[in-house]
Amino acid sequence: MSLSDTKIKAAKPLDKDYKLADGKGLYLLVKKSGGKYWRYKYRFNGKEKLMAFGTYPGTSLAKARTKHNAAKSLLAEGIDPMLNKRATKAAAEGAASNSFEVIAREWLTKRGKKSESADKRLNALLEKDLFPYLGKRPIHEITPVELLQTLRRIQGRGAVETAHRAKQYAGQIFCYAVVTGRTDRDVSVNLRGALKVPTETHFAALTTPKEAAALLSAIHGYRGTPVVQAALKLAPLLFCRPGELRQLEWAEVDWEEQRIELPAEKMKLRLPHIIPLCTQALTILRDLHLFTGRGRYVFPSARGGSRPLSENGVRTALRSMGFSNEQMTGHGFRAMARTMLDEVLSFPVDWIEHQLSHKVRDANGRAYNRTAHLPQRFGMMQTWADYLDGLRSGMNNVVSLREVNT
């Protein structure tokens, strides 16, 4: 007689275990401890075997019968259902260990930490845009079409540049999976031209002498913390990338050589970089050293010296001085220097580009080393600082300066 839920619920534990048969090898084992276990007894290749289907009520009577029918179907095809279950479980575990998310997190560990802001953006992109759609998929099963659909979701909300970054990072993850033997190709290479081309944008900047004079005057009148004051005053003098400025360490300041030496791992191009220090910059750094010189960072966070100044530090100060995001950004000091050193002071573009740590190559296509034109760049940086002082004071009538040794 077949079982019913009423009969199962009424079954009470006895002094010893007993069985309630449902038919064709399926039964419920009622343990003396009170537990109720589904079991399927069958024969395969002449041997009696016992297969577990879970416990009641977690596995209902209907679900146990469904599992029972599936097992009988496998038997009819000459397949041992218990061995098949083990093989399926092993395959699922193998697929999980080779999923896109597992490999991506492994890649992140091997990649190592970059800047705090870059790592934060990358993790957010993975968690929000890639893992929800590709994370649990075995990486070798992901197709170009599947990746494209994921990227177009990002593009569809108007984040075209983010979609391109996601494609780039996905490609790096696939390449890592290839070299570690988890897949045989990077499917992102099939998607060239499949996404919209992002609209080129430029960081807001003030690039005329009149605009620069007003900005410099506001900076020198700013009344904030010594750290932010110094960062604001050094930004136009050094015109390095905002992240390079705020993460500057005292160990990277060479007082004797009067220069900053940034290691390759901190640079966008992964090449070491030298920033000559004009007398004005040296004065600002020496004054700041009295406040932060015992710590690691030149510009420590207000929350503690173990981390650098927030990326919002300079930006917030600019806003408080009345410069909108459309007028000036921390990155805009680079554009200001690039434009005025070239168009107003007439310095060679190669010197300027090298000082900006841009890609600069010689006639043979080789990248210049970090000391290229270094004496000339020292002179250029001092001339630039003196010119800015003249703009701020209203005393500068210089139209073109090219008096640095060539």
C-alpha positions in Angstrom: 0.0 0.0 0.0 1.4 3.4 -1.0 2.3 6.0 1.6 0.4 9.2 2.2 1.4 12.4 4.0 -1.1 11.6 6.7 0.4 8.2 7.3 4.0 9.6 7.3 3.1 12.4 9.8 1.4 9.8 12.1 4.5 7.6 12.1 6.0 7.7 15.6 9.4 6.5 16.7 9.6 3.1 18.3 12.1 1.2 20.3 13.9 0.3 17.1 14.1 1.6 13.5 11.4 0.5 11.1 10.4 1.0 7.4 7.3 2.3 5.7 7.2 1.1 2.1 5.9 3.2 -0.8 6.5 0.5 -3.4 9.1 -0.6 -6.0 12.0 -0.2 -3.6 11.2 3.2 -2.2 10.6 3.4 1.5 10.7 5.7 4.5 13.1 4.7 7.3 11.7 5.9 10.7 14.6 6.0 13.2 14.1 5.4 16.9 15.5 8.9 17.4 12.5 10.3 15.5 14.2 11.1 12.1 12.5 10.0 8.9 14.8 9.2 5.9 14.0 8.3 2.3 15.7 5.3 0.9 15.6 3.5 -2.4 16.7 -0.2 -2.5 17.6 -1.5 -6.0 19.9 -4.0 -7.7 22.6 -3.1 -10.2 24.8 -5.7 -11.9 23.5 -8.3 -9.5 24.4 -6.3 -6.4 21.9 -4.8 -3.9 22.4 -1.0 -3.4 20.8 1.6 -1.2 20.4 5.2 -2.3 19.4 8.2 -0.1 16.8 10.8 -1.2 16.9 13.1 1.8 14.8 13.4 4.9 11.1 14.1 5.6 9.6 16.8 5.6 12.5 18.6 3.9 12.1 16.1 1.0 8.3 15.7 0.6 6.6 12.5 -0.5 6.1 14.0 -4.0 9.7 15.0 -4.3 10.9 11.6 -3.1 8.7 9.9 -5.8 10.2 12.3 -8.4 13.7 11.3 -7.5 12.6 7.6 -7.4 11.2 7.8 -10.9 14.4 9.5 -12.2 16.5 6.8 -10.6 14.4 4.0 -12.2 14.7 5.7 -15.6 18.5 5.6 -15.3 18.4 2.0 -14.3 16.3 1.2 -17.3 19.1 2.7 -19.5 21.7 0.6 -17.7 23.1 3.5 -15.6 23.7 3.1 -11.8 21.7 6.1 -10.4 24.0 6.4 -7.3 27.2 6.5 -9.3 25.5 9.0 -11.7 24.6 11.2 -8.7 28.1 11.2 -7.5 29.5 12.0 -10.9 27.0 14.9 -11.3 27.9 16.3 -7.9 31.6 16.1 -8.8 31.0 17.8 -12.1 29.1 20.6 -10.4 31.8 21.1 -7.8 34.4 21.2 -10.6 32.3 23.8 -12.5 32.0 25.9 -9.4 35.7 25.9 -8.8 36.2 27.0 -12.4 33.5 29.6 -12.4 34.1 33.1 -13.7 33.8 34.6 -10.2 36.2 32.2 -8.5 38.8 32.7 -11.3 38.2 36.5 -11.2 38.9 36.6 -7.4 42.0 34.5 -7.9 43.1 36.9 -10.6 42.5 39.9 -8.3 44.9 38.3 -5.7 47.6 37.6 -8.3 47.1 41.1 -9.8 47.8 42.7 -6.5 46.7 46.1 -5.1 47.0 49.3 -7.2 45.7 52.6 -6.0 42.9 52.6 -3.4 40.5 54.4 -5.8 41.3 52.1 -8.8 40.9 49.0 -6.7 37.6 50.3 -5.3 36.3 51.0 -8.8 37.4 47.6 -10.1 35.7 45.7 -7.3 32.5 47.7 -7.7 32.5 46.9 -11.4 32.9 43.2 -10.9 30.3 43.0 -8.1 27.7 45.1 -9.8 28.2 44.4 -13.5 29.9 41.1 -14.2 29.4 38.7 -11.3 25.5 38.8 -11.2 25.4 37.6 -14.8 28.6 35.6 -15.3 29.8 34.8 -11.8 28.5 31.3 -11.4 29.1 30.2 -15.0 32.0 27.8 -15.7 34.4 30.1 -17.5 35.0 27.6 -20.4 31.3 27.7 -21.2 30.9 31.5 -21.5 30.4 32.5 -25.1 31.2 35.8 -26.9 27.5 36.4 -27.2 26.9 35.9 -23.5 29.7 38.3 -22.6 28.4 40.8 -25.1 24.9 40.7 -23.6 26.4 41.4 -20.2 28.4 44.3 -21.5 25.4 45.8 -23.4 23.4 45.8 -20.1 26.1 48.3 -18.9 26.1 50.2 -22.1 22.3 50.3 -22.0 22.2 52.5 -18.9 24.5 55.0 -20.7 27.8 53.9 -19.0 29.7 53.4 -22.3 33.1 53.9 -20.8 32.3 51.5 -18.0 31.2 48.9 -20.6 34.6 49.2 -22.3 36.4 48.9 -19.0 34.4 45.8 -18.1 35.3 44.3 -21.4 39.0 45.0 -20.8 38.9 43.5 -17.3 36.9 40.5 -18.5 39.6 39.9 -21.1 42.3 39.9 -18.5 40.4 37.4 -16.4 39.9 35.1 -19.5 43.6 35.4 -20.3 44.4 34.4 -16.7 42.0 31.4 -17.1 43.8 30.4 -20.3 47.3 30.4 -18.8 46.1 28.5 -15.7 44.4 25.8 -17.9 40.7 26.6 -17.1 39.7 27.6 -20.6 41.2 27.7 -24.1 40.5 31.2 -25.3 39.7 34.8 -24.4 36.2 35.3 -25.8 36.4 39.1 -25.4 38.7 39.4 -28.5 35.6 38.5 -30.6 33.9 41.6 -29.5 36.0 44.3 -31.2 33.8 47.0 -32.5 30.7 45.5 -30.8 30.3 48.3 -28.3 29.6 52.0 -28.9 32.6 54.2 -29.0 32.7 56.4 -25.9 32.5 60.1 -26.4 35.9 61.7 -25.7 35.8 63.9 -22.7 38.4 66.2 -21.2 39.0 67.1 -17.6 37.8 70.6 -16.8 40.6 73.1 -16.5 41.5 76.8 -16.5 44.1 77.3 -19.3 44.5 81.0 -19.8 46.8 83.3 -17.8 43.9 85.4 -16.6 42.0 82.3 -15.4 45.1 80.8 -13.8 45.8 84.1 -12.0 42.3 84.0 -10.4 42.7 80.4 -9.4 46.2 80.8 -7.9 45.0 83.8 -5.9 42.1 81.8 -4.5 44.4 78.9 -3.6 46.8 81.1 -1.6 43.8 82.7 0.2 42.3 79.3 1.1 42.0 78.6 4.8 41.8 74.9 5.3 43.9 72.3 7.1 47.7 72.6 6.5 47.6 69.3 4.5 44.9 70.5 2.1 46.5 73.9 1.8 49.8 72.4 0.8 48.2 69.9 -1.6 46.4 72.8 -3.3 49.6 74.9 -3.6 51.7 72.0 -4.9 49.1 70.8 -7.5 49.9 73.5 -10.1 53.6 73.4 -9.3 54.0 69.6 -9.8 51.1 69.0 -12.1 51.3 65.2 -11.5 48.1 63.0 -11.5 45.8 63.6 -8.5 46.4 60.1 -7.2 50.1 60.5 -7.5 50.0 63.7 -5.5 47.7 62.6 -2.7 49.5 59.3 -2.3 53.0 60.9 -2.2 55.2 59.5 0.5 58.0 61.2 2.4 60.4 58.4 1.4 59.9 59.5 -2.3 61.1 63.0 -1.6 64.8 63.3 -2.3 65.9 66.4 -0.4 69.5 66.3 -1.5 68.7 66.0 -5.2 65.7 68.3 -4.8 63.2 66.0 -6.6 60.5 63.5 -6.1 61.0 59.9 -7.4 57.9 57.9 -8.0 58.2 54.1 -8.4 56.8 52.4 -11.4 54.0 50.6 -9.5 52.5 54.0 -8.7 52.5 55.3 -12.3 49.8 54.8 -15.0 52.4 53.7 -17.5 54.2 51.5 -15.0 57.5 53.4 -15.5 59.4 55.3 -12.7 59.0 59.0 -12.8 61.0 62.1 -11.6 59.4 65.4 -10.6 62.0 68.2 -10.2 61.3 70.4 -7.2 61.4 74.2 -7.7 62.3 76.4 -4.7 58.7 77.2 -4.1 57.7 73.5 -3.9 60.6 72.8 -1.6 59.5 75.5 0.8 56.0 74.2 0.9 57.2 70.6 1.5 59.6 71.7 4.3 56.8 73.6 6.1 54.4 70.6 5.8 57.1 68.3 7.0 56.7 69.9 10.4 53.1 68.6 10.5 53.3 65.2 8.8 57.0 64.4 8.5 56.8 61.6 11.1 54.3 59.6 9.1 54.4 57.7 5.8 52.3 60.1 3.7 53.1 63.6 2.8 49.3 64.3 2.7 47.7 61.9 5.3 44.0 61.5 5.7 42.3 63.5 8.5 41.0 60.1 9.6 44.5 58.8 10.4 48.0 58.7 9.1 47.8 55.1 7.8 46.0 56.3 4.7 46.5 59.1 2.3 44.3 62.2 1.7 40.9 61.3 0.2 40.5 61.8 -3.5 37.8 64.4 -2.6 40.2 66.5 -0.6 41.4 68.9 -3.3 38.1 68.7 -5.3 36.1 69.8 -2.2 38.5 72.6 -1.6 38.1 73.8 -5.2 34.3 73.8 -4.8 34.5 75.7 -1.6 36.5 78.4 -3.4 33.8 78.8 -6.0 35.2 76.7 -8.8 32.6 74.3 -10.2 33.3 70.8 -11.5 32.8 72.2 -15.0 35.5 74.8 -14.4 38.3 73.0 -12.6 39.3 69.6 -11.3 42.3 68.1 -9.6 43.3 66.7 -13.0 42.9 70.1 -14.6 46.2 71.4 -13.2 47.9 69.1 -15.7 45.9 70.5 -18.6 46.7 74.0 -17.4 50.4 73.3 -17.3 50.4 71.5 -20.6 48.6 74.3 -22.4 50.5 77.3 -20.9 54.0 75.8 -20.9 53.5 75.2 -24.6 51.4 78.1 -25.8 52.5 80.9 -23.4 56.0 79.9 -22.4 57.0 78.1 -25.6 58.7 75.1 -24.0 59.4 72.1 -26.2 56.5 69.7 -26.3 58.8 66.7 -25.6 59.9 68.2 -22.3 56.3 68.9 -21.3 55.0 65.5 -22.3 57.8 63.7 -20.5 57.2 65.8 -17.3 53.5 64.8 -17.6 54.5 61.2 -17.7 52.8 60.7 -21.0 54.0 58.3 -23.7 57.0 60.0 -25.3 59.1 58.0 -27.8 62.4 58.8 -29.6 63.0 58.6 -33.4 63.4 54.8 -33.1 60.1 54.4 -31.3 61.7 53.7 -27.9 60.3 55.2 -24.7 62.5 57.8 -23.2 63.9 56.9 -19.8 63.0 58.9 -16.7 66.1 61.1 -16.8 65.5 62.3 -20.4 66.0 66.1 -20.6 66.2 66.2 -16.8 68.4 69.3 -16.5 66.1 71.1 -18.9 63.0 69.9 -17.0 64.5 71.3 -13.8 64.8 74.7 -15.4 61.3 74.5 -16.9 59.7 73.7 -13.6 61.5 76.6 -11.9 60.5 79.0 -14.7 56.9 77.7 -14.5 56.8 78.3 -10.7 58.2 81.8 -11.1 55.7 82.5 -13.9 52.8 81.4 -11.7 54.0 83.6 -8.9 54.0 86.5 -11.3 50.5 85.7 -12.4 49.2 85.6 -8.8 50.9 88.9 -7.9 49.7 90.6 -11.0 53.4 91.6 -11.8 53.9 89.1 -14.7 54.2 90.6 -18.1 56.0 87.6 -19.6 54.7 86.6 -23.1 57.2 83.9 -24.0 60.0 82.3 -22.0 62.4 79.9 -23.5 65.5 80.7 -21.7 66.2 77.3 -20.3 69.4 75.7 -21.6 68.7 73.5 -24.7 
